[in-house]
Amino acid sequence: MATFEVLVTTVSNAREHPNADRLTINEIFGYTCISNKKDGNWRYNAGDNVCYIGENSVLPEWLLKKCDLWDFDKNKGRLAGKEGNRLRPVKLRGVYSEGLIYPVHKTEDGLLFIETLNGNEYVKNGDDVKDMLGITKYEPVIPESMSGELVGVGFKPVKFDPEPLEKHMGIFNGDSIVTVTEKLHGTFCGITYCMNDAHEGTFLNNRVLVYSKGYGSKGLCFKDDPKNDGNIYVKALKSIDPEKLEKWVTQFYGTTHVHILGEVYGKGVQDLHYDLDTKAFRVFAIGCSISPTETHWACFASVAEHCNELGLQTVPALYTGPYDYDKMVKLRDGKSTLANHVKEGIVITLDSTDPTFGREALIKFVNPDYKLRKNATEYN
């Protein structure tokens, strides 16, 4: 999964809010985060060391009180969620704001420290301080249709979740040739064909694993069991012709595992249904592991060719060409190419010169309007 962390970093820029005299706009990495003024002065300036707390962070009570985000009358936080303790993006006087800034202090000797529940603790730029502050990541309760009978396979089949562009603004430049695909709001579905090993209780003669992002990260996969017949991930696997799958994987002899990764989306999966009355499955990545620690991923053109062999659809391809930030913003925003509702965003891929397995970078760029939508679900 994309790394969840609370980093000590620096403010790259600060400016006045155009519509509010008591607010300032701070830029951290590629994020825009609004703060209020203190005694009429900016709280933060460019170059200041701070902790950046991102969306879907769950803050403990002491920190909510420390940041003046506690409602004493209601005995709960002022943020999102039942307990008012979860950070969500907001618009403040017409300007999008994401995350929260927590101050970093400096001693006379120039050492950095933060205030924690246990007292002051020294830090340095780049430190992940989520544990120091007691901050955790929000994890929604998994619906019954996304759970099921499980089997442990003794390893995590694959780790796959793009990092946000906002954290890696320098990764692309004008010479980068990128492929952009639409990021669908469904649920991650991983299918792994084990070339050399079998795992009792799994599919197709114990050779095929199927898993969600959350379960796969724990080394758990769905059993080949009638109780899982209604499971949406198992249904995605069964949408692949087993004879085509067996024939297709023969080209990967010499590898340990072959991965087909995609998104199950449509009615009954998340809050966005893509104008479907049922569920569908589209592939966004195909890769092969040549060792327990090294996986090679196909460029998107090769993914499309593999899917054609398997009778599967890919996620929508939107653009291939030179990287341009303004163009990425236009591709990110607006409505989905598959439906009359907001687009989740895009995935930007930088491929190497190897036409088959040579992806060098994979970055997501999420639409702010998607983050601000009401009654949102984010099941993994």
PyMOL commands that set and color helices and strands:
alter all, ss='L'
color gray80, all
select helices_A, chain A and resi 61-66+130-133+144-146+165-167+203-206+213-216+226-228+232-238+242-252+300-310+325-332+368-372
alter helices_A, ss='H'
color red, helices_A
select strands_A, chain A and resi 7-10+13-16+23-28+31-36+49-53+57-58+70-71+76-77+90-92+95-97+100-103+105-106+112-116+119-123+136-137+150-152+163-164+177-183+187-194+208-212+220-222+257-266+279-291+294-297+313-314+317-322+345-351+359-366
alter strands_A, ss='S'
color yellow, strands_A
deselect
rebuild
show_as cartoon
